[in-house]
Amino acid sequence: MAVQFNFIISEIIAIVVLILALRPTLKKWKDSKNRMYIAVSFYAVAVIIYSFLTLFSFIYEIDTNIYVIGWVKIGYILGYILFIVQFEFLLYLRRLKKFYTLPFVVTFYLVVGNLLSESAMPFIIYAVLLTFIPAYLLLRDGKRNRNGLAIGMGLLFLFWGIGQSIQVPVFFQLCKLLGAISFYLGTIGFYEKYVFPNQEEEAKIMGTWISKLVVKD
Amino acid sequence: MVDDVLVATLAHLGFSLNLFIIPITALIVGIKLFREKKSTGKYNFVRVTIFSIFTTFSVLVILEFLVNVPVVKSALLVDLFVGDFEGLNLYTFLIGIIASLGLTLIAVANRWESFYYSSLFFYSGMVILFLFTGFDDFLMIYVYISGSLSIIFLYLTAFRVKDNGALALAIFFTIAFGSVALNDDFITRVSVLIYDVVLIIYSLGFFKPFKEEVVS
């Protein structure tokens, strides 16, 4: 009972945090008209819908491990939809326009594979690749360009990936929550402010401190 | 009896002609491609696709010749090639690549950037699925649909931009896929001779039904 309660609470917090994160991204899009913010918002909405569906299936005791057709589970379908959005987001981010149809083709064959075979390996491999590779790329780019939003997205992917890899429900919920919070911090500019402080300002402070020492001497 | 001899003679003539004409066409297209690369510094994607189509087709006709020529040959090659539409084998694999490249050519010619590699992704998925599960039921449908779409769009593109190359390829694809679809021995043999003639005219640069091309 306590586990169920914890699950519902953490899922609700994650949804609320993600909804809060939507506000600054949409505002930034309105100000800059940069389509990247719309893409980020779209991905956040997909994660929110996924979390809502997970929550409802949990509350109404719908077993997501039920086979819909062949060996296709409800959980797989939800995962595939989220992965399409995630993959498209990554391609959009890297401006790989020629690969835009790849996520749909891969998903199509994974579903066909699920119809024919019980093996979950293709889904797991796809999930791992689509979680850790984008996480690495986003964190690398975010660090290089001092972009907090990219860091937030990277951490969201990373925590989700770690949570899904270690198949312990409590740990997965915790990771999901951490991911949502990291993403929210990215959207409000937390990383730019505290993780990547302004180098010029830092140099000025450093300069003042050194000059004070010199005057004292 | 006379019919059988005629078909056998036509088949032999077709295999022999194909063996020279298609690789030579591939070579001419390749030379044009690399010459253009040298002068402009980058590859022309349309030419790369056409070159890939003819290179794949060359491999197909060479293998077909080797399998059909009455000499001692490796059983493995015969088993892999099959030479008929019986599931996914080397013959259908190569035809599938040509059909996919036909769709790629349409996407490239019309600058539908998002669809440049779609057909190749779809076909690769089909092959990977076959390797893991042995499932190849999509292949026939795919080849027929992609072949038909390639032909329709090639004609549309050829008439829209008044492109001689696209029209030549459209005629070539119509004859080649038409003969595969009809699957009649006599028609196939005659078709081979016709498309060889079309290819000779095209590769030598004599195929110019549009006097003024909108896009060169």
Interface residues (C-beta under 8 A of the other chain):
Chain A: K97 K98 F99 Y100 T101 L102 V105 V106 F108 Y109 V112 G113 L116 S117
Chain B: E113 S114 F115 Y116 Y117 S118 F121 F122 G125 M126 I128 L129 F132 T133 F135
